[in-house]
Amino acid sequence: MPHPDWYYDDLRQVGLDFEDPTLVERYDRAQNTSLKAERALVARLAPPRGGIAAEFGCGTGALAVALAELCETVHAIDISASMLAVTERRAARAGQRNLAPQRAGFLSFALPDASLDLATSKYAFHHLPDFWKAAALARLHRALKPGGRLYLADVVFACEPAGIPAAVEGWIGWMTRETGYSRDEVATHVRDEHSTFDWILQGLVERAGFRILDFTHDGTVYGELLAEKL
Ligand SMILES: C[S@@+](CC[C@H](N)C(=O)[O-])C[C@H]1O[C@@H](n2cnc3c(N)ncnc32)[C@H](O)[C@@H]1O
């Protein structure tokens, strides 16, 4: 059924353009992508062997491929065709046939209700404004099995509003020193994307019908949340 005219178009890139082949080509270098780190994350999340997982905003696919080493099927979902092409190449190199790419977003993916054991997303959820994060969480909740788990890692602010300048400048300084991103790119994230406060994200997740099992914040801007569908 087509969406009404007021529905958010989540196939549109907001902020940094992850459809741009130049950005995609340098993504793993800029981000220090590590399959080893993603495998460690999968070991921590411990999805049931032979379970069904979906990785949203999968980017170049390192986490999706690490999940596919254990799960029966992994839906690798992203709005960027350029990113999905890299994910598919990574899966092909690994000889995986259980990775199902889907060009879609949090508000447009197609998965059967109650089909997932695990939904994951890293550094992608902030592309939606908070109102639409709530709508997306309702969709994720519907796609998970009862007791299924949601893992979100993202840029979230744990400061008071008065602390925003220090938090943002501290992050920009760290990113330009330690990663391949420029000041302009990090500023674009803060200005044009929709990273929110930790308490808003946690509230949204709980209101969507999840129980938060764990929330950690590293004291800068990186937050990580594990929740269970009630
Ligand atoms: C910063 S990258 C993160 C990629 C990967 N998850 C990682 O940790 O390296 C953000 C990704 O989210 C995707 N994205 C942007 N908006 C999205 C949306 N509404 N739904 C799903 N994915 C989206 C982008 O195309 C991009 O691949």
The ligand as an SDF file (V2000), in Angstrom:
LIG
                    3D

 27 29  0  0  0  0  0  0  0  0999 V2000
   27.6840    6.4510    8.9270 C   0  0  0  0  0  0  0  0  0  0  0  0
   27.1460    5.1940    7.8460 S   0  0  0  0  0  0  0  0  0  0  0  0
   27.2020    3.7660    8.9290 C   0  0  0  0  0  0  0  0  0  0  0  0
   27.4640    2.5010    8.1690 C   0  0  0  0  0  0  0  0  0  0  0  0
   27.6840    1.2590    9.0290 C   0  0  0  0  0  0  0  0  0  0  0  0
   26.5230    0.9610    9.8320 N   0  0  0  0  0  0  0  0  0  0  0  0
   28.9020    1.3990    9.9130 C   0  0  0  0  0  0  0  0  0  0  0  0
   28.7800    1.3480   11.1530 O   0  0  0  0  0  0  0  0  0  0  0  0
   30.0010    1.5540    9.3660 O   0  0  0  0  0  0  0  0  0  0  0  0
   25.4000    5.5020    7.7360 C   0  0  0  0  0  0  0  0  0  0  0  0
   24.6730    4.5470    6.7970 C   0  0  0  0  0  0  0  0  0  0  0  0
   23.2610    4.6980    7.0110 O   0  0  0  0  0  0  0  0  0  0  0  0
   22.6160    4.7180    5.7540 C   0  0  0  0  0  0  0  0  0  0  0  0
   21.3330    5.4310    5.9350 N   0  0  0  0  0  0  0  0  0  0  0  0
   21.0910    6.7490    5.8790 C   0  0  0  0  0  0  0  0  0  0  0  0
   19.7990    7.0010    6.1220 N   0  0  0  0  0  0  0  0  0  0  0  0
   19.2010    5.8010    6.3300 C   0  0  0  0  0  0  0  0  0  0  0  0
   17.8700    5.3900    6.5980 C   0  0  0  0  0  0  0  0  0  0  0  0
   16.8640    6.2650    6.7130 N   0  0  0  0  0  0  0  0  0  0  0  0
   17.6190    4.0740    6.7330 N   0  0  0  0  0  0  0  0  0  0  0  0
   18.6200    3.1670    6.6260 C   0  0  0  0  0  0  0  0  0  0  0  0
   19.8940    3.5010    6.3540 N   0  0  0  0  0  0  0  0  0  0  0  0
   20.1780    4.7870    6.2030 C   0  0  0  0  0  0  0  0  0  0  0  0
   23.6110    5.4080    4.8270 C   0  0  0  0  0  0  0  0  0  0  0  0
   23.3470    5.1270    3.4690 O   0  0  0  0  0  0  0  0  0  0  0  0
   24.9230    4.8320    5.3260 C   0  0  0  0  0  0  0  0  0  0  0  0
   25.2500    3.6410    4.6510 O   0  0  0  0  0  0  0  0  0  0  0  0
  1  2  1  0
  2  3  1  0
  2 10  1  0
  3  4  1  0
  4  5  1  0
  5  6  1  0
  5  7  1  0
  7  8  2  0
  7  9  1  0
 10 11  1  0
 11 12  1  0
 11 26  1  0
 12 13  1  0
 13 14  1  0
 13 24  1  0
 14 15  1  0
 14 23  1  0
 15 16  2  0
 16 17  1  0
 17 18  1  0
 17 23  2  0
 18 19  1  0
 18 20  2  0
 20 21  1  0
 21 22  2  0
 22 23  1  0
 24 25  1  0
 24 26  1  0
 26 27  1  0
M  CHG  2   2   1   9  -1
M  END
$$$$
